[in-house]
């Protein structure tokens, strides 16, 4: 399975996250007319890991970005926390979490941008 498929399956089966966003978990782009809160995930970098003495890859390190969107700042933080907590139980080890608070003035939406890595 692809990392995108695994990630979607994992997030959409996390009870705490689903309680906050229902089924509004999207790859790459959020539909313009979707209800909020919503979550959008993307793979921003996928690096093949190789041993020094071999050309054969032994795994990959994947940089993932998850954007949490809502019109309410505090609720957006709750969604961010739910995503991060869900990723702690992902089969591939999630690590190196970074997050930023952003506001999109054109849409009036708060955004929590989360970046982290996994190794597979």
C-alpha positions in Angstrom: 0.0 0.0 0.0 1.1 3.6 -0.6 1.9 5.9 2.3 -1.1 8.1 1.2 -3.5 5.2 1.5 -2.0 4.1 4.9 -2.2 7.7 6.2 -5.8 8.2 5.1 -6.9 4.8 6.5 -5.2 5.6 9.9 -6.6 9.1 10.2 -10.1 8.2 9.1 -10.2 5.4 11.7 -9.1 7.4 14.6 -12.2 7.9 16.8 -11.0 11.2 18.4 -10.2 12.8 15.1 -13.4 11.6 13.4 -15.4 13.0 16.3 -14.0 16.4 15.4 -14.0 16.4 11.6 -16.3 13.5 10.6 -15.2 12.3 7.2 -13.6 15.6 6.1 -10.1 14.2 5.6 -8.7 15.0 2.1 -5.5 14.4 0.1 -3.7 17.5 -1.3 -6.7 19.8 -1.6 -9.9 20.6 0.4 -13.0 21.1 -1.7 -14.0 24.8 -1.7 -17.5 24.2 -0.4 -16.7 21.6 2.3 -17.8 22.2 5.9 -15.2 22.9 8.5 -13.3 21.7 10.4 -11.4 19.7 7.9 -8.0 18.0 7.5 -5.8 18.0 4.4 -2.7 15.8 4.1 0.2 15.6 1.6 3.6 14.1 1.2 6.0 16.9 0.8 9.2 14.8 0.4 9.9 11.1 0.1 13.6 10.2 0.4 14.9 6.7 -0.3 17.3 5.4 2.4 20.4 3.6 1.2 23.2 2.0 3.1 26.7 3.3 2.4 27.9 0.0 1.0 24.9 -0.8 -1.1 22.8 0.7 -3.9 19.8 -1.2 -2.7 17.3 0.9 -0.7 16.4 -0.3 2.8 13.5 2.0 3.4 12.3 5.5 3.1 11.9 8.7 5.1 8.7 10.6 4.3 8.0 14.2 5.2 4.3 14.7 5.7 2.3 17.9 6.0 -1.2 17.9 7.6 -3.3 21.1 7.6 -6.1 21.5 10.0 -8.7 24.1 9.0 -11.5 25.7 11.0 -13.2 29.1 11.5 -12.6 28.8 15.3 -9.0 29.0 16.5 -9.5 26.9 19.7 -11.3 24.2 17.8 -8.6 24.2 15.1 -6.0 23.6 17.9 -8.2 20.6 19.1 -8.1 19.1 15.6 -4.3 19.6 15.5 -3.9 17.8 18.8 -6.1 15.0 17.6 -4.1 14.5 14.4 -0.8 14.5 16.3 -2.1 12.0 18.9 -3.4 9.8 16.1 0.0 9.8 14.5 1.7 8.5 17.7 0.0 5.1 17.0 0.8 5.0 13.3 2.5 1.8 12.3 5.5 3.7 11.0 7.2 5.8 13.7 6.1 9.4 13.4 8.7 11.9 14.8 10.0 15.4 14.5 6.6 17.2 14.9 6.5 20.9 14.1 3.4 23.0 13.9 2.5 26.6 13.0 -0.6 28.7 13.5 -1.7 30.5 10.4 -4.7 32.6 9.4 -6.1 32.9 5.9 -7.6 36.4 5.7 -9.4 35.8 2.4 -11.4 32.8 3.7 -11.4 33.8 7.4 -10.1 30.4 8.3 -7.5 29.4 11.0 -5.0 26.8 9.9 -2.7 24.6 11.9 0.1 23.3 9.7 1.8 20.2 11.1 4.9 18.7 9.6 6.5 15.4 10.7 8.6 12.5 9.4 8.0 8.8 9.3 10.4 6.0 8.4 9.2 2.9 6.6 
